């Protein structure tokens, strides 16, 4: 199908030049407008596109049946004239996948004949229509869209692992305060950081950086609010493919509801704990024999086999030298030890492992050297077979999730909050979740393993 469109330069679009189009032609059959045809490469004179990588996404969507799952799950449109729900959802997904930064960038897809050929579509929804579609979502349809994406998620795991279950899934919990600058953003509120904002909850899988949930919330919502409900939804899907699930989070997720959700499914958690009034006394009461030396994983790896770069002479630490010259505080971690004790939180009926990390800090200030002691705490129900050192390593490797959040913001423009409603922006976040996962799924199924760590 070819739509005769006059070539238009980007500068003309910015100046508001109208784009001539052929009359709208209805499809010859009912169903989605995006047919996702099988593509073949052949030399041909004609219009070209810079979005050739979109063909990977369309082939994967067709292979996994994600478009069919979306049409079966959603019923937001009374009639399909001519677009179905999957056409609208995938318009947002593909726009983000190729680097679109706002809904208006869908117009770049509309005027591209090669893009329409890759999608097998006569036309593509207009940006205004795409925004109106997001405003149709309610809580039930948001959950249904997440369920349709979950079907694609399980299909990927089925192809990757086959009939066997993988050993362990590391599920990371975090939240992100995203400031908004409009005065009419429904659901936005003042966050603990100060500005008017939304506060999305991000649940991801550590090994592959797949986003399991991306939930929009008002800016004043506590970080852990609702996390246990989404964990309850995810555990059945995860346990069909993994023998063990470990939930990790920072101190904001040291919450009894999160602990109960994990234990209700017989699974584990390893969460950084905030300092309680009695923790320091408990740590200082431990005998000296209870403490064992601890080194971070990076230090242990460097000690075993230094790389050629590490063997080269290192340049002097300029930051530390300037700090000492100007009389600023200069802190350096000198040594660490770990120990653990059984501990039962005040509102809990169960006893967990409280892992304590003791740090000796050297503080240089105006030519004098002071010794400073700090404590860090981890609350976990990991089995005794997991050593204290392994529990600390496992918990603090969670910090890699910050890279997932960064990629959701800047790798793809998944947190732009383009509409004025809380739920419509939540629908956009869910589309961004699928766009982000397409890269992770391609890395798992057809690309070398190291591409999982590649940035967009």
N, C-alpha and C positions, 0 to 999 in steps of 0.2 A: 504494500500500500504506500503510495507516494502522494504527499500533499505539495502542490506547487506553491512554494513560498519564495518571494523575492529575497535575495541575500541582503542581510541587514547588518551593518557594523554596530559594535557595542556602543560607540559614541552616539549613534543615531537613536538607540533605545533610550540612552540617558537624556537625550534632548526631547523625548516624548514623541518621536516620529511614529505614526501609525504603521502597523505591520500588515500588509495585505495577506489575506488568507482565503483559501477556497471555502465554499459553503460547507457547513457541518453535515457530514454524512453518517447516518446511523449504521452500526455494524450489521452485517448480513445475518447474524445469529445472536441469540440472547446469551448473556454471560459477561464476564469481565472484558473490558476494552483492551487491557494489557494481556496479550496472548503469550508472551515470553517464548518466541519461536527459537528453534535450534539454529544457531548461527554458523555460517561457513565463511571463511576468509577467501577472497578472490580479488585480483587487481581490477580496479574499475575507476573510470574517470567520474568525478562528481563531487558533491559536497563532503567535507571531512569533519571530524569532531575530535576534540581533545579528551573526550570522556570514554575512551575505549575500554577502560577498566570496568565500566558499568556492565559490560557483557558478562564478567565473572559473577557479579551480584545477581543478575537476572537468571543465569544458568543455575546458580545455587538455590535461589528461591523456587524455581520450577522443579528442581530435583527433589527438594525437601517437601514440596507441597505446601509451603507457607501461605501462598496466595489462596489456595483452596481452604485452608484452615481458618483464615481470616474471614472469608465469605460465609463460612458455616457458623462462626462464632458471633458475628456482628449482624445486627438488623436495624441499623440507624436510618436507612433510606426507605421511604415508602415506595418509591419506584426508581428504577435504574435507567436514567435518561442521559447518557448511556452508561455512566460509570457505576461500578459496584463499590462496595466498601473496601475491598482489597486494592482497587485502583487508586482510591484516595489515600489510603494508608501508605502504599508503596510509593506514591508520588513524593510524600515527605521523606520516606526512607531513602529513596534514590537521590533526592536532592541533597540530603546530608552526606550520603556516601561519596558523591563526586566533589564535595567541597562547598556546597551552598551554605551561605551564612545567614540567610533569612528566607522567609516564605516567598518574597518577591523574586528570588533567584530561580524559582520554578519556571519563570518566563524564559530563561536560557534553554530549558529543555523543550519548551513549547515550540520554539522557532527552529529547532535542530532536526532536520530530516533523518540523519544517521541515528540519533537517539530514538526517534519514533520507530525506526526500523528495528533497532535492538529490542525495543519493547513490543514490537508487533502491533502498534497502536495507531489508529487514524489520527488521534489527537490526545492531548494530555490536559488534565484539569487546570483551569486558570488559577493563579495565586489567590484571588479573592474567593473562589469556590473552595480551594483547599483550606483557607482559614475558616470559612463557614462550617466546613465539615468537622473541624476540631471542636467547635462549640456545641456539637450535638452530643458529646460524650457525657455520660453520667457514671456513677460509681460502678454499676453493674457492667456497663460496656467496657470500662477500663479494665475490670477484672477479666472479662471475656477476651479482650485483646492480649492481655498478659498470658492467658491460657493458650491462645493460638500460637504465640511465640514459643511457649514452653514445648508445644508439640514439635516444632522445628528443632528446639534444643535437644530433646530426647532422640530425635532422628539422627542428629549429629553424633551423640554419644553411642547410639546403636551401631553406627558405621565404624566408629573409632575403636570401641571396645569389644564389639561382637556380643556373644552370649555371656562372656565372663564379666564379672563386676570388677571395677577398679578398686584399689586398696583404700584410698582415703580422699575425701573432698575437704578442702579448706575454704570455708565460707567466711568472708570478711564483711563486717558491718561498719559503716561510717556515714557521716552526713556532711552536707556542704551548704554553707550560707551563701546564697546568691543574691546580691543586691539588685534591686529594680529601681528604675529612675522615672517611671511614669507615676502620675498622681491617681490613676484610676485602675490599678491592678487589683482585681478582686482576690481576697485571701492573703495578700501581702501584709506583713506586720513588722513591727520593730523587733529585730533580733537582739541576742545578747551582745553582739558586736556593735550595735548602735543603729545602722541604717535600716531603712525599709527593705524587706527582703523576703524571698522564699527560702525554705529550708528542706531541700530534697533529701530523702533517705536513699543511700546507695548500698545494695547488697551484691557482691561479686564473688566469682570463683577465682581463687588465687592462682592456680596453676596455669590457667588459660586466659585470664583477664576477661572472662565472659561476665556480662552484667545480668544477674538473675532478677533483680527488681530495681526500678528507678521510680520512686514515689514522691510526688510533689506534696508539700505541706506548707502551712503558713510559717512566716519567719520566726514567730515566738514559740514554735513547737519544740519541746525537749528532744534532744538527739535520739533517744531510745524509744520515743513514743510510737507505738504500733509495730515495733520490730518483731515482737513475739508472734503477732498475728501472721505476718508474712513468713516467718520461719515455719509456722505450722503448715502453711500452704506449700512450702518448698521441700520440707522433709520427705514426704512420700515420693516425690519425683527424684530426689537425690538418692534415696535409699534403694530405688529400683536399679541404680547404676553404680553405687558405691557401697562398700561394706561398712565404712565408718565416715562420719561427718564431724568435723571440728569447727565450731563457730568461734571467731575471734573478733575482738573489738577493743577500742580504747576505753578510758575510764568512764566516759559518758554512757557506755553500754554495760557497766557493772551493775546490773539490774536484776532483781530477783525474778521478774517476769521472764526475762531472757533465759535465766538459769532453768526455770521450771519448764519452759518450752523445749529446751534441749533434753532435759531428763525425762520428759513425758514420752519422747521418742527413743529413749535409751542411747542418746548421743552425748557428745562432749563439748565443752567450751573452755577457752583459755583467754581471759579478759584482763586487761590492765586494771588494777584496782586503785581508786583514790585513797589517800592516806586517812586512816581513821585515828581517833584520839588515842587508842590503846596500841596501835601498831608499833610505834617506835619503842615502847616499853617492852613489848613482846620480843622484838628483835634484839634489844640490848640484853634481855634476860637469857638468851641462848648461850650455851657454853661455847668456848672457842673451837672445840672439836666438831661442832655442828656445821661450821662454815667450810666450804670447799672453794678453791680458786676458780675463777670463771674468766674466760676470754671470749670475746665476740667472734662469730663465725668468720668474719673477714680477717681477723688477726690470726686465727688458727690456720686458715688457708694460706696466708702469706708466710707463716712460720714453716709450713710443711714444704712448699715448693715455690720459692720466690720466682716471679717472672723476670724476663730480661729487663722490662721497664722498671721493676722494683729493685733490681740489682744496680741500675744506674744511679749515679750520685744525685740525690734529691736537692732541689733548689731550697734555699732557706725560707722559713715561714715568715713572710712579710707581715702578715696580720699580727702575729704574736710579737714580733719585734717592735712594730709601731705602738701596740698596746702598752708595752713596758716602757717605751720611751716617753709616752705621754701620760704615764701614771694611771692608766685604766686597769680595771680588774681583768686578770688573765687567768682563766680556769682551765685546768688540764686534768683529764681523767688518768689517775695514776695506776690504780689496781681495783679489781672487783672480786667479790665473793658471793656465793649463793647458799641459801639454806631454805628449809621449809618446815612448817608446823601445821597441824590440823586446826581448822577454824570453822566455826559455825556463825554465819551472819545473824543479826538480831531477828530478822523476819523469816528465817529459813528453818526448816525442820531437818535439813541434811547438813552434814559436815563435809567441807571441801578442803582442798590443799591450798594453803596460803604460801606462795613462793616469795621469798624476800631476796632482793639483790642489794648488796651493800657496796657502796662506791666510795673510794677515797679520792678526794679532789685536792689537787695542789692549786693554791691561789696565790699568784704573784701580784703585789700591789705596792707601788712606790718602793721597790727594792727589798721588800720584806716577803717572807714566805710563810703562809698559813696553811694549816691542814683542816680540811672540811670533809665531813661525812654526810652522805646522802643515802636515802633508802628508796627503792622502787619495789612495787608489789604487784603480784599476779595472782588472780583467783582462778582456780581451775578444778575440774573433776576428772582430769585425765587419769588413766589407770596407773597403778604403781610401776608398771613396766616402763613407763615414760619417766626418765630420770629428771632431776631438778634442772640440770643444764638444758636438756632437750625441751622442757616446758618453757624456759625463758626464751630459747631460740625460736620456738614455734610461735610464741606470742608476739614477739617484736618483729618478726618477718611480715607481720600484718601491715607495716608502714608502706609496703609496696603498693597498697591500694590507692595511695595518693597519686600515683602515676595513672591509674585508671580514671580517677576523677579529672585529672589534668587533661587526659585525652578526650574525655567526654565534653570538656569545655572548649578546648582549643584544637584538638585533632579533628573532631567534628564539632560543629556549633550546636551541640545537643542541649545546652542550657541557656539558650537565648531568651526563653519565655516570650514568644512572639505575640501572644494574644493577651486579652485583658481579663481572662477568667482563670480561676484556680484549676478547674477540671480540664479546660481546654489546653492549658499549659501542661497539665499532667498527661494528656493524650500525646502532646508533642514529645514529652520526655520518653514515653513508651515507644514512639516511633524511633526516637534516637537510640533507645536500647537495642532495637532490631538492627539499625544501621551499624552500630558499634559491634554487635555480635557477628554480623556478616564477615567482618575482617577476621575475627577470632575463629569462626567456623572454617573459613578458607584456609587459615594457617594450620588447623588441625587435620583437614581432610586431604589437601592437595599441595601444600607448600612445605618447605623444610621447617623443622620444628623451631629453629631460632627466629622465624618470622613472627612468632607470637609476641616477641618483645619489641618488634619494630613499631615505630611511631607512624601515625598517619602521614 
